[in-house]
Amino acid sequence: MAGSRKPPNVSAAAAERLAPTRLHGKRIAAGLSGGIDSVVLLHVLHGLAPRFGYRLCAVHVNHGLSPNAQDWQVFCASLCRELGVPFKAFKVKVTRRGQGLEAAAREARRAAFLKCDADALVLAHQLDDQVETVLFNLLRGTGLAGASGMPARGRLGGKLLLRPLLEVPRSAIRAYAAEHRLGWIEDESNADEALTRNFLRRRVGPLLETKFPRWRENLARAARHFAGAELDAQRLLRTYLKEQGLRAPSEAKLAEMLRQLGAGKGAIEHEGKVLRLYRGKTYATKRNLPKPFMPVTWQGESRINIPALGGELLFKRARGRGIASEALGGKTLQVRLRSGGERLQPDPRRPRRTLKNLFQEAGVPPWERERLPLLYCGHDLVWVPGLGIDCRYVNAGRARGIEPQWRRSD
């Protein structure tokens, strides 16, 4: 039964997470809100300080959003006096700037933590926080970074960022607090289900548990798999950048680049190149602004240089291949750009289809589609690079024909 499982030892779990990090002689700051998670974290860190040899302090961020905010700060200061832990409080102003209240508060907290005089910052995020984060990100259609959740170890500015309780469930946190007779404060906003995290915690989580008792552990395990995949993706992106003659950025920037690429955020500029992701493949192209293009009439020459489109059209005379000269009926071919709604029938066995569908089927990246030279005969679309010749104009037998080819200069 799910309720009969023995909760993990919180102190031992934290010690196991902290052990690989050299903390002897370091100044570490525990984020202390006054809630049960951060109170337990501070108590655990205080108990482990002799073993790891770090100097512990606590940092409280007063957002001023609750009428009880000052009482919370007083509670945290009093707790630190009891434990003999140095205490520092930051009062911040939460400014939304077009974002939600939760995001604005996180940004204000981050700014305060950056001011903290410490080598490492330790936060009290636990297993339930992790799975709520992953679930929230998945529901928003996140990429690998979001599905990986919060890392147990990271960086915040020049500080080391640690989350030693990340695999400890909320039930174990409560059991520890009860065992050590710890007091804490309850943030009244935790009952506000208009906030997404509270809705997931109070409504979605209990519902999932009725069908999937171990949904938290399973989702956390999936997050670790996603995190491993993200590291693999970072290595691949670093290798790709090197192959392109580009320097790889920091690990944090690589993660952000992957996040933006995976979320379909469009183009990412890096070292004079533009990186894009399409169907799992990364493309690095020149940072070229669109240049004006006017239709060009083919006069029979073997090539037409088109700098505005970044390449040249080549024309080769052939027999039994290419565009049938007879089908042109003495009319000239004209080079135009796509304007929308064009259709082509490269295969006579299939109906005429939109270029959008044909481009998708052929795997032509979206940013290339609008700057490809199309060949027209009058109002008829005859040929499209990467798609082929319309079946009405395909050469057959030994008749004379014209084979066009688009060659990019970059």
C-alpha positions, 0 to 999 in steps of 0.5 A, spaced: 500 500 500 502 507 498 500 509 505 505 503 508 511 505 505 516 508 510 518 515 508 525 517 507 530 519 512 530 527 510 537 528 513 540 522 510 537 524 503 540 531 503 547 529 506 547 524 500 546 530 495 551 534 498 556 529 499 559 530 492 560 538 493 566 540 496 563 545 501 568 545 507 570 552 509 564 555 504 559 560 505 552 557 504 546 561 504 539 557 505 533 560 502 528 561 508 521 563 507 518 560 513 514 555 510 515 548 512 520 546 507 525 551 508 524 550 515 526 543 515 532 545 510 535 550 515 534 545 520 537 539 516 543 544 514 544 546 521 545 539 523 550 537 517 554 543 518 559 540 523 560 534 518 561 538 512 565 544 515 561 549 511 559 556 514 551 557 514 547 563 514 539 564 512 536 569 507 529 571 507 526 575 501 520 579 503 516 580 497 511 585 501 505 581 497 501 579 504 499 583 510 503 578 514 509 578 510 513 582 516 510 577 521 514 572 516 520 575 516 520 576 524 518 568 525 524 567 520 529 571 524 527 568 531 528 561 528 535 563 526 536 566 533 534 560 536 539 555 532 545 561 532 544 561 524 546 568 521 540 571 518 539 576 512 532 579 510 531 582 503 525 587 502 523 587 494 518 590 490 515 585 485 513 588 478 509 584 473 512 587 467 507 583 463 508 577 466 504 573 472 505 574 479 508 568 480 513 569 475 514 576 477 515 574 484 521 569 482 524 574 478 524 579 484 527 573 489 532 571 484 535 578 484 535 578 491 539 571 492 544 574 487 546 580 492 547 574 497 554 574 500 555 566 499 559 561 495 552 557 494 545 558 495 541 552 497 533 552 496 528 547 499 525 545 493 522 537 494 519 532 490 512 534 490 515 541 487 519 538 482 513 534 479 509 539 479 514 543 475 515 538 470 507 537 470 506 544 469 511 545 463 509 539 460 502 542 459 505 548 456 508 544 451 515 544 453 521 542 450 527 537 454 529 543 458 522 544 461 521 536 462 527 535 466 524 540 471 529 543 476 536 541 477 539 538 483 545 542 482 546 548 478 549 556 478 545 562 479 550 568 477 557 566 480 554 562 486 553 554 486 545 553 486 543 546 490 537 543 492 538 537 496 531 535 498 529 534 491 528 527 491 524 527 498 516 527 498 512 532 502 510 527 506 517 526 509 518 533 510 512 533 514 514 527 518 521 530 519 518 537 522 513 533 526 519 528 529 523 535 531 517 539 533 519 544 528 514 550 527 513 554 521 508 559 517 502 557 512 502 562 506 495 564 505 496 564 498 497 556 498 490 556 498 488 560 492 487 555 486 487 561 481 495 560 481 497 554 477 501 550 482 496 550 487 491 548 482 495 542 480 497 541 488 490 541 490 486 538 485 490 534 479 495 531 484 490 527 489 486 525 482 492 522 479 494 519 486 487 515 486 489 511 479 497 512 479 499 512 487 506 512 485 505 518 479 510 523 483 516 518 483 514 516 476 514 523 473 521 525 477 524 519 474 522 521 467 524 528 469 531 525 470 531 521 463 529 528 460 535 531 463 540 526 461 537 527 454 538 534 455 545 533 456 546 529 450 543 534 446 547 539 449 553 535 447 551 534 440 549 542 439 556 543 442 559 538 436 555 541 431 557 548 433 564 546 432 563 543 426 560 550 423 566 553 426 563 557 431 565 557 439 560 553 443 557 558 449 557 556 456 553 550 459 547 555 461 547 558 454 547 552 451 541 549 455 537 556 453 539 555 446 536 548 446 530 550 450 528 556 445 530 551 439 525 546 442 520 551 444 520 553 436 522 560 438 524 561 431 531 563 430 537 564 435 543 568 433 550 566 435 556 568 432 554 571 426 549 565 424 542 564 425 540 557 428 534 554 427 531 547 429 526 543 424 524 536 424 530 534 429 535 537 425 539 544 426 541 549 421 546 554 421 545 560 416 547 566 415 544 572 418 541 575 411 536 580 411 531 579 406 532 583 400 528 586 394 526 581 389 523 583 382 521 577 377 526 575 372 525 573 365 529 567 362 532 569 356 535 562 354 542 563 358 545 558 362 545 561 369 541 567 372 545 570 378 540 572 383 544 575 389 537 577 392 535 570 394 543 568 395 544 563 389 543 562 382 539 558 377 542 554 372 539 551 366 542 545 362 539 543 355 537 535 355 533 530 351 528 526 354 528 530 361 527 536 364 521 541 362 519 540 355 520 545 350 514 544 346 509 544 352 512 552 353 508 553 347 514 558 345 512 562 351 518 564 356 519 562 363 519 567 368 522 567 375 518 569 381 517 568 388 512 565 392 506 569 394 501 564 397 496 559 395 500 556 389 499 549 387 503 544 383 502 536 381 509 533 380 506 526 380 500 525 375 498 519 380 496 524 385 492 530 385 494 538 385 497 540 392 499 546 395 506 548 396 505 548 403 503 541 403 508 539 398 514 543 402 512 539 409 512 532 405 519 534 402 522 537 409 523 543 406 525 548 412 519 554 413 524 559 413 527 557 406 520 556 402 519 564 401 525 565 398 526 560 393 525 562 385 519 559 382 519 558 374 512 560 371 510 559 364 504 565 364 500 563 370 502 556 370 507 554 376 512 550 372 517 548 377 519 549 384 526 547 387 526 541 391 519 539 389 520 538 381 516 539 375 509 540 374 506 533 370 503 538 365 510 540 363 514 534 364 519 532 358 518 525 355 521 520 350 527 524 346 524 531 346 528 537 347 528 539 354 530 544 360 533 542 366 533 547 372 537 547 378 537 552 384 544 552 387 545 557 393 551 561 394 551 560 402 
